[in-house]
Amino acid sequence: MVGARDSTGNDERGTAAVPLLRSGLSLRHMRMIAALDDHGKVSAAAQVMNISQPAASRMIAEMEAVLHVTLLERLPRGVALTPYGKALARRARSILLEMREADREIAELKAGKGGSVFLGAVTAPAIELAVPAIREIRRLYPRIEITMQVETSNMLARELIASRHDFIVARIPDDLNPRLFDSRVIGVEKACLIVRRGHPLAHGRQVALEETTSYDWVFQSGGSPLRQAMEANFLNRNVPLPERILNTSSLLLTLVMVAQSDAIAPVSVQVARFIQNPEGLAGAIDVVPIEFDIEVRPYSLITARNRVLSPAARMLYDFILREVG
């Protein structure tokens, strides 16, 4: 139960709760050590807990027996927590705070009032999966606050580890330990090439890769899966890599460069569909018919291992899964 209170994304608090409870301590023990720290007397802590003083003493003895340490020292006028007791009280406060926050969030969700979610996504699933899921969840729960960051997988994975996101829709970077994450593959991204309307390559027939090398290109950074997939096409076909390249992670800058020059850019098929949709950016940019496929590594729903999602985050996670289905 308490492990589920890691909804704020705080690693220290979340990882503290589970081992403490597995050790045999209970929430009543957590409340007792916090009360002892607050009041410095067993009698006052017993009153806060609404139990007798002998029952409070037995509870203290239970905690010390479970942890095999002395938690408090008896003084002429009360008690003082030992370093072990102070450490346990500090952790207990975090656990109890998480419990209160979880209860509050669940109550708000039941009333349709709130909850907050921090989501990260790479561009393709952000458009195809996250946006429709967000639209639906906000229709049902209009007061849920959702913050979404669209970035590269490298950035998002590190933000997830740093507890700045509840979960992400991305890929686990090669330079991070996959054991840090729990992931579920939900889609394969396909890409295409876009150019401005009226571009020399937008002539209707399929374009060979060799025909593209004389133009400027707009690429994501070198480590991005989309760039790696595109460069693999050049290398596998023994076609020289483009020499004139603008590197940017900004989709907006990519679209501006393509629309205002003869530059070529690889983007996900989902992005291209949105651009060509009458409700999107139709009119300025075309998709180039090509003789080759551009397939990027699959993307996944990714959470930090041993970090349980809050009710609001779990709801959005499940809504995205429904979009996949």
Secondary structure, DSSP 4 states (H G I P E B T S, - for coil): -GGGGGGG--HHHHHHHHHHHHTT--HHHHHHHHHHHHHS-HHHHHHHHTS-HHHHHHHHHHHHHHHTS--EEEETTEEEE-HHHHHHHHHHHHHHHHHHHHHHHHHHHHTT---EEEEEE-HHHIIIIIHHHHHHHHHH-TT-EEEEEE--HHHHHHHHHTTS-SEEEE---TTS-GGGEEEEEEE--EEEEEEETT-TT-SSSPBPGGGGTTS-EEE--TT-HHHHHHHHHHHHTTPPPPSSEEE-S-HHHHHHHHHTSS-BEEEEHHHHHHHHSTTTTTTSEEEEPBSS-EEPPPEEEEEETT-PPPHHHHHHHHHHHHHH-
